[in-house]
Amino acid sequence: MTLELTYLAYSIAVFFVVVLVQATAGILNNGGMAMANSRDSLKPPTNFQARMKRLTDNYRENLWFFAPLVLIAAIAGVSNQWTVLGAQLFLYGRVAHAIWYAFGWPFVRPLFWLAGVIGCILIFLALFGIIA
């Protein structure tokens, strides 16, 4: 397995943790039975629960850029210092973004999001031989 695919697997593992934290916030706010049923009459979300929902949505949206790029690179046999750096930037940027988002810390969070985007751009540019 390439390093890029390894970083993709780690990124999905982090996403799984984010989803579990979001689910736990929902259970703590509404109770297990309410969350296991139709969810038609849930309490309004707590600030933390709403923040974790936004984090989960944001993470999912970003995975839609990263995962296909890594899979295309693997199929095309493109793996170099730029694709590895891109995968590293994505993973570490997303971990930092998730931590900052979960705690509601301001200002720096968009920079971590940007690191993930730059990681995707590096992989894209490497795929087309723009950087080698």
Wavefront OBJ file of the C-alpha trace (Angstrom):
o trace
v 0.000 0.000 0.000
v 1.323 3.435 -0.895
v 1.841 6.126 1.715
v -0.964 8.118 0.138
v -3.412 5.228 0.587
v -2.226 4.845 4.173
v -2.954 8.513 4.816
v -6.367 8.052 3.210
v -7.077 5.163 5.584
v -5.978 7.296 8.551
v -8.154 10.163 7.312
v -11.164 7.866 7.222
v -10.332 6.635 10.721
v -10.312 10.248 11.956
v -13.643 10.819 10.196
v -15.052 7.776 11.986
v -14.006 9.284 15.330
v -15.636 12.612 14.392
v -18.886 10.808 13.519
v -18.782 8.891 16.817
v -18.340 12.125 18.767
v -21.256 13.679 16.865
v -23.437 10.629 17.575
v -22.482 10.684 21.250
v -23.416 14.371 21.481
v -26.829 13.520 20.028
v -27.353 10.664 22.463
v -26.325 12.801 25.425
v -28.758 15.528 24.381
v -31.740 13.367 23.388
v -31.205 9.944 24.930
v -30.533 6.662 23.218
v -34.169 5.742 22.605
v -34.955 9.034 20.885
v -31.899 8.688 18.648
v -32.784 5.068 17.831
v -36.325 5.988 16.767
v -37.620 8.203 13.960
v -36.001 11.389 15.356
v -39.124 13.393 14.534
v -39.304 15.130 17.928
v -35.740 15.796 18.996
v -34.699 18.585 21.321
v -32.919 21.520 19.739
v -29.234 20.667 19.409
v -26.794 21.938 21.992
v -24.065 24.254 20.736
v -21.584 21.379 20.853
v -23.925 18.999 19.055
v -24.562 21.554 16.288
v -20.844 22.262 16.002
v -20.070 18.562 15.666
v -22.733 18.231 12.961
v -21.087 21.078 11.032
v -17.676 19.474 11.554
v -18.944 16.130 10.271
v -20.480 17.760 7.205
v -17.310 19.747 6.536
v -15.106 16.669 6.910
v -17.324 14.671 4.545
v -17.237 17.444 1.942
v -13.457 17.551 2.048
v -13.108 13.774 1.808
v -14.954 14.005 -1.522
v -11.939 15.873 -2.902
v -9.176 13.935 -1.193
v -10.278 10.308 -1.533
v -10.803 10.286 -5.321
v -7.496 12.063 -5.889
v -5.606 9.498 -3.824
v -7.410 6.601 -5.516
v -6.745 8.035 -8.989
v -3.080 8.492 -8.091
v -2.887 4.888 -6.870
v -4.516 3.517 -10.024
v -2.354 5.708 -12.259
v 0.788 4.720 -10.379
v 1.576 8.327 -9.444
v 3.381 8.530 -6.125
v 6.072 11.074 -5.417
v 7.124 13.588 -2.799
v 4.267 15.923 -3.798
v 1.496 13.343 -3.529
v 2.857 12.187 -0.169
v 3.155 15.784 1.059
v -0.384 16.463 -0.153
v -1.730 13.450 1.721
v 0.166 14.466 4.859
v -1.122 18.027 4.664
v -4.668 16.756 4.258
v -4.523 14.337 7.194
v -2.723 16.608 9.645
v -4.744 19.615 8.555
v -7.996 17.717 9.088
v -6.921 16.443 12.520
v -6.027 19.964 13.633
v -9.202 21.362 12.030
v -11.346 18.796 13.859
v -9.767 19.578 17.226
v -10.095 23.340 16.767
v -13.660 22.995 15.477
v -14.762 20.657 18.284
v -13.502 23.025 20.967
v -14.874 26.094 19.196
v -11.521 27.853 19.115
v -11.560 30.784 16.674
v -9.360 32.213 13.961
v -6.790 29.436 13.325
v -9.286 26.786 12.204
v -9.588 28.099 8.615
v -5.821 27.805 8.232
v -6.020 24.098 9.028
v -8.851 23.748 6.520
v -6.670 25.537 3.964
v -3.812 23.102 4.642
v -6.093 20.235 3.633
v -7.156 22.050 0.479
v -3.531 22.746 -0.430
v -2.822 19.038 0.086
v -5.528 18.160 -2.436
v -4.177 20.732 -4.888
v -0.685 19.238 -4.625
v -2.002 15.762 -5.428
v -4.023 17.132 -8.349
v -1.021 18.983 -9.779
v 1.179 15.899 -9.391
v -1.394 13.752 -11.197
v -1.111 15.929 -14.272
v 2.655 16.274 -14.087
v 2.510 19.996 -13.355
v 4.752 19.363 -10.369
v 7.043 16.387 -10.262
l 1 2 3 4 5 6 7 8 9 10 11 12 13 14 15 16 17 18 19 20 21 22 23 24 25 26 27 28 29 30 31 32 33 34 35 36 37 38 39 40 41 42 43 44 45 46 47 48 49 50 51 52 53 54 55 56 57 58 59 60 61 62 63 64 65 66 67 68 69 70 71 72 73 74 75 76 77 78 79 80 81 82 83 84 85 86 87 88 89 90 91 92 93 94 95 96 97 98 99 100 101 102 103 104 105 106 107 108 109 110 111 112 113 114 115 116 117 118 119 120 121 122 123 124 125 126 127 128 129 130 131 132
